[in-house]
Amino acid sequence: MSVPITDQELAQAVDQLPPVVSVIRRLLAVMRDPNSEVQDIARLMRADTALAAQTLRLANSPHYGLHERVGTVEEAIQHVGLNEIVRLVTALGARQVVSRDLPVYRITASLHWQHALAVAAAGEQVAERYALNSEVVYLAGLLHTVGMVALNGIALVRRLPARPDEVPLREWERDHFGAENPEVAERVMRLWNFPADLAGAVAARYLPPTRQAMGRPGAALFLASAIAEKIPAGLPVEQGIFQLSAEQLVDIGLGGSGLSDLELSSLQLFSRVRAMLNLG
């Protein structure tokens, strides 16, 4: 029997998550401000000691081959590049939220994190192809499973057993919570005061894209999830959700080698970011 999630239940589940998302939210706001400068971004990164230390470690890693050690966040941005630093910092921050076991969904922390990173990398590539805001789609990719994270916590409090393999994910979520995880993810994003386009992207990620919808981040996230399954870094619990026919691919401009090209560039970015984050 469905027992809808109360605002109190959701707030309590969100309260159990690391506060690092506030840094990510502020970083996104600064990146969107045309008047912001490198010093503004560096100041935000220094506000989280752990993130600042990890940023310096990454900048000084053999991957970048710098001749002199980088000692400040400003130097890291200058030598590594602003876009690269923001990509890595948001990944490091999101990792604290999504790199966790979800026993109710039978998802391990390792699989969870690899999946989030794969969807983020694919989302960035899709966004660039369709002239969308790549920062929004990349961050939405990193955080798109927060609905599952919240529902997993609520399920444990309610003492619900793990989802049976024979029950489809969406049916199981509706039956127990009166909502699916993308809808819950949107509610979490709004509790975190993220921009409406980011919250809307995670809410729409189960909706198959159309030619008209490809102008919106949610459609890009669906396509990124489909690509992540090819890498392969999909979630077994979502198998069958992100299917696209040949006709649908043509409709969104990915006929011929279009999808294969996106899969290749997504895999390359995914592999590069994994290496930089020392994930092997």
Secondary structure, 3 states (H helix, E strand, C coil): CCCCCCHHHHHHHHHCCCCCHHHHHHHHHHHHCCCCCHHHHHHHHHCCHHHHHHHHHHHCCCCCCCCCCCCCHHHHHHHHCHHHHHHHHHHHHHHHHHCCCEHHHCECHHHHHHHHHHHHHHHHHHHHHCCCCHHHHHHHHHHCCHHHHHHHHHHHHCCCCCCCCCCCHHHHHHHHHCCCHHHHHHHHHHHCCCCHHHHHHHHCCCCCCCCCHHHCHHHHHHHHHHHHHHCCCCCHHHCCCCCCCHHHHHHCCCCCCHHHHHHHHHHHHHHHHHHHCCCC
